[in-house]
Amino acid sequence: MASRLMGKLLLQQWLKHGSIAASQLELYGPPASPPKLYYCQQNLHGLFVSVSHSRGLVLVGITDHSAIGLDIEHVAGHDWQAIFAYMRWPMPVPANQLPTEIVCCCIWTIFEAGFKLYGGLVSEADFRLLSISFYTGESVAWPCTFSFEAAFQDHYYGGKGIAEADWTISVAKQRL
């Protein structure tokens, strides 16, 4: 709910410079589903929206190609061992020079982006990370990009992400 309100406020700021009045735009939908964008109370069916926020950062994705899910998360301030134990996920052992907390944050944003992509169609317990590839070279340079494939039972998705020392973003879309 908070991320949808923040997304609407961000859109309103952006629209101050355009010809659409912010009061004519709405962003809402059921909590377990991706939000829908409305203009003059008409659903803009051709647009897909995803909203995420983390400690003052707001990320809004709008596309006319296909449904997307995105997530942004700060790396610090999480007990990744406790989160992974609660989710019954194995702790990752990075094969590259990335810190474990960065890899954990990447996996978390992949999970969240997929959950936002599929909404109420999937259960948290059904998440599986199928692959993740980091593009780091011989030493870690920020930002670091990555690609991934994951699934919730038979709902497969893939995408790309970017990791900084302080935050991570993942963008997911359904596999064709």
Contacts in CASP RR format, 6 or more apart in sequence:
PFRMAT RR
TARGET T0000
AUTHOR 0000-0000-0000
METHOD contacts of the structure
MODEL  1
MASRLMGKLLLQQWLKHGSIAASQLELYGPPASPPKLYYCQQNLHGLFVS
VSHSRGLVLVGITDHSAIGLDIEHVAGHDWQAIFAYMRWPMPVPANQLPT
EIVCCCIWTIFEAGFKLYGGLVSEADFRLLSISFYTGESVAWPCTFSFEA
AFQDHYYGGKGIAEADWTISVAKQRL
1 31 0 8 1.000
2 53 0 8 1.000
3 51 0 8 1.000
3 52 0 8 1.000
3 53 0 8 1.000
3 58 0 8 1.000
4 27 0 8 1.000
4 28 0 8 1.000
4 29 0 8 1.000
4 35 0 8 1.000
4 51 0 8 1.000
6 51 0 8 1.000
6 53 0 8 1.000
6 58 0 8 1.000
7 27 0 8 1.000
7 51 0 8 1.000
7 53 0 8 1.000
7 58 0 8 1.000
7 60 0 8 1.000
8 25 0 8 1.000
8 26 0 8 1.000
8 27 0 8 1.000
9 58 0 8 1.000
10 58 0 8 1.000
10 60 0 8 1.000
11 22 0 8 1.000
11 25 0 8 1.000
11 27 0 8 1.000
11 60 0 8 1.000
12 22 0 8 1.000
12 25 0 8 1.000
15 21 0 8 1.000
15 22 0 8 1.000
15 25 0 8 1.000
16 22 0 8 1.000
20 39 0 8 1.000
24 39 0 8 1.000
24 40 0 8 1.000
25 37 0 8 1.000
25 38 0 8 1.000
25 39 0 8 1.000
26 37 0 8 1.000
26 38 0 8 1.000
26 39 0 8 1.000
26 41 0 8 1.000
27 35 0 8 1.000
27 36 0 8 1.000
27 37 0 8 1.000
27 38 0 8 1.000
27 49 0 8 1.000
27 51 0 8 1.000
28 35 0 8 1.000
28 36 0 8 1.000
28 38 0 8 1.000
29 35 0 8 1.000
29 36 0 8 1.000
32 119 0 8 1.000
32 120 0 8 1.000
33 119 0 8 1.000
33 120 0 8 1.000
34 48 0 8 1.000
34 49 0 8 1.000
34 50 0 8 1.000
34 67 0 8 1.000
34 69 0 8 1.000
34 116 0 8 1.000
34 117 0 8 1.000
34 119 0 8 1.000
35 49 0 8 1.000
35 50 0 8 1.000
35 51 0 8 1.000
36 43 0 8 1.000
36 44 0 8 1.000
36 49 0 8 1.000
37 43 0 8 1.000
37 44 0 8 1.000
37 47 0 8 1.000
37 49 0 8 1.000
37 62 0 8 1.000
38 44 0 8 1.000
46 64 0 8 1.000
47 62 0 8 1.000
47 63 0 8 1.000
47 64 0 8 1.000
48 62 0 8 1.000
48 63 0 8 1.000
48 64 0 8 1.000
48 65 0 8 1.000
48 66 0 8 1.000
48 67 0 8 1.000
48 68 0 8 1.000
49 60 0 8 1.000
49 61 0 8 1.000
49 62 0 8 1.000
50 60 0 8 1.000
50 61 0 8 1.000
50 68 0 8 1.000
50 69 0 8 1.000
50 70 0 8 1.000
50 113 0 8 1.000
50 116 0 8 1.000
50 117 0 8 1.000
51 58 0 8 1.000
51 59 0 8 1.000
51 60 0 8 1.000
51 61 0 8 1.000
51 70 0 8 1.000
52 58 0 8 1.000
52 59 0 8 1.000
52 70 0 8 1.000
52 71 0 8 1.000
52 72 0 8 1.000
52 112 0 8 1.000
52 116 0 8 1.000
53 59 0 8 1.000
53 72 0 8 1.000
54 72 0 8 1.000
54 73 0 8 1.000
54 74 0 8 1.000
54 167 0 8 1.000
55 74 0 8 1.000
57 72 0 8 1.000
57 74 0 8 1.000
57 167 0 8 1.000
59 70 0 8 1.000
59 71 0 8 1.000
59 72 0 8 1.000
59 169 0 8 1.000
61 68 0 8 1.000
61 70 0 8 1.000
66 173 0 8 1.000
66 174 0 8 1.000
67 117 0 8 1.000
67 173 0 8 1.000
67 174 0 8 1.000
68 117 0 8 1.000
68 171 0 8 1.000
68 172 0 8 1.000
68 173 0 8 1.000
69 113 0 8 1.000
69 114 0 8 1.000
69 116 0 8 1.000
69 117 0 8 1.000
69 171 0 8 1.000
69 172 0 8 1.000
69 173 0 8 1.000
70 113 0 8 1.000
70 116 0 8 1.000
70 169 0 8 1.000
70 170 0 8 1.000
70 171 0 8 1.000
70 172 0 8 1.000
71 108 0 8 1.000
71 109 0 8 1.000
71 110 0 8 1.000
71 112 0 8 1.000
71 113 0 8 1.000
71 114 0 8 1.000
71 116 0 8 1.000
71 169 0 8 1.000
71 170 0 8 1.000
72 109 0 8 1.000
72 167 0 8 1.000
72 168 0 8 1.000
72 169 0 8 1.000
73 105 0 8 1.000
73 108 0 8 1.000
73 109 0 8 1.000
73 112 0 8 1.000
73 167 0 8 1.000
73 168 0 8 1.000
74 105 0 8 1.000
74 166 0 8 1.000
74 167 0 8 1.000
75 101 0 8 1.000
75 102 0 8 1.000
75 105 0 8 1.000
75 163 0 8 1.000
75 165 0 8 1.000
75 166 0 8 1.000
75 167 0 8 1.000
75 168 0 8 1.000
76 101 0 8 1.000
76 166 0 8 1.000
78 101 0 8 1.000
78 104 0 8 1.000
78 105 0 8 1.000
78 108 0 8 1.000
80 91 0 8 1.000
80 100 0 8 1.000
80 101 0 8 1.000
80 104 0 8 1.000
80 105 0 8 1.000
80 108 0 8 1.000
81 91 0 8 1.000
83 104 0 8 1.000
83 108 0 8 1.000
84 90 0 8 1.000
84 91 0 8 1.000
84 104 0 8 1.000
87 111 0 8 1.000
87 124 0 8 1.000
87 127 0 8 1.000
88 125 0 8 1.000
89 107 0 8 1.000
89 127 0 8 1.000
89 129 0 8 1.000
91 100 0 8 1.000
91 104 0 8 1.000
92 100 0 8 1.000
92 103 0 8 1.000
92 104 0 8 1.000
92 107 0 8 1.000
93 100 0 8 1.000
94 100 0 8 1.000
94 103 0 8 1.000
96 134 0 8 1.000
96 136 0 8 1.000
96 140 0 8 1.000
97 136 0 8 1.000
97 139 0 8 1.000
97 140 0 8 1.000
98 134 0 8 1.000
98 136 0 8 1.000
98 140 0 8 1.000
98 144 0 8 1.000
98 163 0 8 1.000
102 144 0 8 1.000
102 163 0 8 1.000
102 165 0 8 1.000
102 168 0 8 1.000
103 132 0 8 1.000
105 163 0 8 1.000
105 167 0 8 1.000
105 168 0 8 1.000
106 132 0 8 1.000
106 146 0 8 1.000
106 148 0 8 1.000
106 161 0 8 1.000
106 163 0 8 1.000
106 168 0 8 1.000
106 170 0 8 1.000
107 129 0 8 1.000
107 132 0 8 1.000
108 168 0 8 1.000
109 161 0 8 1.000
109 168 0 8 1.000
109 169 0 8 1.000
109 170 0 8 1.000
110 129 0 8 1.000
110 132 0 8 1.000
110 148 0 8 1.000
110 150 0 8 1.000
110 170 0 8 1.000
110 172 0 8 1.000
111 124 0 8 1.000
111 127 0 8 1.000
111 129 0 8 1.000
111 150 0 8 1.000
112 170 0 8 1.000
113 157 0 8 1.000
113 159 0 8 1.000
113 170 0 8 1.000
113 171 0 8 1.000
113 172 0 8 1.000
114 122 0 8 1.000
114 150 0 8 1.000
114 152 0 8 1.000
114 157 0 8 1.000
114 172 0 8 1.000
115 122 0 8 1.000
115 124 0 8 1.000
115 127 0 8 1.000
115 152 0 8 1.000
116 172 0 8 1.000
117 157 0 8 1.000
117 172 0 8 1.000
117 173 0 8 1.000
117 174 0 8 1.000
118 152 0 8 1.000
118 155 0 8 1.000
118 157 0 8 1.000
121 152 0 8 1.000
121 155 0 8 1.000
122 152 0 8 1.000
122 153 0 8 1.000
122 155 0 8 1.000
123 152 0 8 1.000
123 153 0 8 1.000
126 151 0 8 1.000
126 152 0 8 1.000
126 153 0 8 1.000
127 150 0 8 1.000
127 151 0 8 1.000
127 152 0 8 1.000
128 150 0 8 1.000
128 151 0 8 1.000
128 152 0 8 1.000
129 148 0 8 1.000
129 150 0 8 1.000
130 148 0 8 1.000
130 149 0 8 1.000
130 150 0 8 1.000
130 151 0 8 1.000
130 156 0 8 1.000
131 148 0 8 1.000
131 149 0 8 1.000
132 146 0 8 1.000
132 147 0 8 1.000
132 148 0 8 1.000
133 146 0 8 1.000
133 147 0 8 1.000
133 148 0 8 1.000
134 144 0 8 1.000
134 145 0 8 1.000
134 146 0 8 1.000
134 163 0 8 1.000
135 144 0 8 1.000
135 145 0 8 1.000
135 146 0 8 1.000
135 147 0 8 1.000
136 144 0 8 1.000
142 163 0 8 1.000
142 164 0 8 1.000
142 165 0 8 1.000
143 162 0 8 1.000
143 163 0 8 1.000
143 164 0 8 1.000
144 162 0 8 1.000
144 163 0 8 1.000
144 164 0 8 1.000
145 160 0 8 1.000
145 161 0 8 1.000
145 162 0 8 1.000
145 163 0 8 1.000
146 160 0 8 1.000
146 161 0 8 1.000
146 162 0 8 1.000
146 163 0 8 1.000
147 158 0 8 1.000
147 159 0 8 1.000
147 160 0 8 1.000
147 161 0 8 1.000
148 158 0 8 1.000
148 159 0 8 1.000
148 160 0 8 1.000
148 161 0 8 1.000
148 170 0 8 1.000
149 156 0 8 1.000
149 157 0 8 1.000
149 158 0 8 1.000
149 159 0 8 1.000
149 175 0 8 1.000
150 156 0 8 1.000
150 157 0 8 1.000
150 158 0 8 1.000
150 172 0 8 1.000
151 157 0 8 1.000
155 174 0 8 1.000
156 174 0 8 1.000
156 175 0 8 1.000
157 172 0 8 1.000
157 173 0 8 1.000
157 174 0 8 1.000
157 175 0 8 1.000
158 172 0 8 1.000
158 173 0 8 1.000
158 174 0 8 1.000
158 175 0 8 1.000
159 170 0 8 1.000
159 171 0 8 1.000
159 172 0 8 1.000
159 173 0 8 1.000
160 170 0 8 1.000
160 171 0 8 1.000
161 168 0 8 1.000
161 169 0 8 1.000
161 170 0 8 1.000
161 171 0 8 1.000
162 168 0 8 1.000
162 169 0 8 1.000
END
